[in-house]
Amino acid sequence: MCAWVPHKEGEFTEDDLKKAIDVFSAAGKLMYENGLKFCYH
């Protein structure tokens, strides 16, 4: 489970979002291939 997306305090940019999507997608794929589930809370 991931509970936080790193970003500067008080600022969450579109670039931060795009980076998180890339990381979440890669992690989710790898975990799925190994019988696990990825979740963001």
Contacts in CASP RR format, 6 or more apart in sequence:
PFRMAT RR
TARGET T0000
AUTHOR 0000-0000-0000
METHOD contacts of the structure
MODEL  1
MCAWVPHKEGEFTEDDLKKAIDVFSAAGKLMYENGLKFCYH
1 38 0 8 1.000
1 39 0 8 1.000
1 40 0 8 1.000
1 41 0 8 1.000
2 24 0 8 1.000
2 27 0 8 1.000
2 38 0 8 1.000
2 39 0 8 1.000
2 40 0 8 1.000
2 41 0 8 1.000
3 40 0 8 1.000
3 41 0 8 1.000
5 12 0 8 1.000
5 16 0 8 1.000
5 17 0 8 1.000
5 20 0 8 1.000
6 16 0 8 1.000
7 13 0 8 1.000
7 16 0 8 1.000
24 38 0 8 1.000
24 40 0 8 1.000
27 38 0 8 1.000
28 38 0 8 1.000
31 37 0 8 1.000
31 38 0 8 1.000
32 38 0 8 1.000
END
